[in-house]
Amino acid sequence: NLHFTKIKLAKAENFLGEQFTYVQFTVTNAGTQTVQGLSIELDFYDPFKQVVLKDTERLIGPNDMPLRPTEERGLQITIGAIPPQWNYQDPVFHVTGLVLK
């Protein structure tokens, strides 16, 4: 019962000319249990629906505030350059790790 919404992507470049992509989104806990740990995988696709980039992230770890039922939280992650084959669609979110209380 986790929902990922309000997805926004932005590109930036550092002073060395390296490109980064920021992915901002909101995660909502629509379940009845508190989320104490959460890991995801973001999949970016090309026009032929083939994955061109997989990025794994820990969103909620042991030192983070848990996500209580009905709570939503805005988050941002940074990834390196996305391959030029990317179809410019929002990435697909997959939950790869979940700890509930």
C-alpha positions in Angstrom: 0.0 0.0 0.0 2.8 2.4 -0.9 2.0 5.0 -3.6 4.7 7.0 -5.5 3.2 10.2 -6.9 4.1 13.8 -7.9 7.1 12.5 -9.8 9.4 15.3 -11.2 12.7 15.0 -12.9 15.3 17.7 -13.3 18.8 17.7 -14.8 21.8 19.6 -13.4 25.5 19.8 -14.1 28.3 20.3 -11.6 31.4 22.4 -12.1 33.2 19.5 -13.7 30.6 19.2 -16.4 29.1 15.9 -15.0 25.4 15.6 -15.5 23.0 14.5 -12.7 19.3 13.8 -12.6 17.2 14.6 -9.6 14.1 12.6 -9.1 11.6 14.3 -6.7 8.5 12.4 -5.7 6.0 11.8 -2.8 5.6 8.4 -1.1 2.4 7.8 0.7 1.8 5.0 3.2 -1.8 3.9 2.5 -1.5 0.8 4.7 -2.2 0.2 8.4 1.4 -0.5 9.5 4.3 1.8 10.0 7.1 1.6 7.4 10.5 1.4 9.2 12.6 0.5 6.2 12.1 1.0 2.4 14.3 0.3 -0.6 13.3 0.8 -4.2 14.5 0.2 -7.7 13.9 2.8 -10.4 13.8 1.5 -14.0 14.3 3.9 -16.9 13.1 2.6 -20.3 13.9 3.2 -24.0 11.2 3.6 -26.7 11.2 -0.2 -27.2 10.3 -0.8 -23.5 13.8 -2.1 -22.7 15.4 -1.1 -19.4 18.4 1.3 -20.1 19.1 2.1 -16.4 18.3 0.5 -13.1 19.0 2.6 -9.9 18.5 1.2 -6.4 18.0 3.5 -3.4 17.3 3.2 0.3 14.6 5.7 1.1 14.0 4.9 4.7 16.7 3.4 6.8 17.3 2.6 10.5 18.3 6.2 11.3 15.3 7.8 9.4 11.9 8.8 10.7 9.4 5.9 10.0 6.5 6.5 7.7 3.3 6.1 9.6 -0.1 5.0 8.2 -1.7 7.7 6.0 1.5 9.8 6.1 3.1 11.1 3.0 6.7 12.3 2.5 8.4 14.2 -0.2 11.8 12.7 -1.2 14.5 13.4 -3.7 17.2 11.2 -5.0 20.2 12.0 -7.3 21.4 9.6 -10.0 24.1 10.0 -12.6 23.5 10.7 -16.2 20.6 8.7 -17.8 21.6 7.0 -21.1 20.6 8.9 -24.2 18.3 6.0 -25.3 15.9 6.9 -22.4 12.3 7.6 -23.6 11.9 10.6 -21.3 9.0 9.0 -19.4 8.9 8.8 -15.6 10.8 5.9 -14.2 8.9 2.8 -12.9 9.2 2.4 -9.1 9.6 -1.1 -7.7 9.7 -1.8 -3.9 12.7 -4.1 -3.3 12.9 -3.9 0.5 10.2 -3.2 3.1 10.3 -3.4 6.9 7.0 -2.9 8.7 6.0 -2.5 12.3 
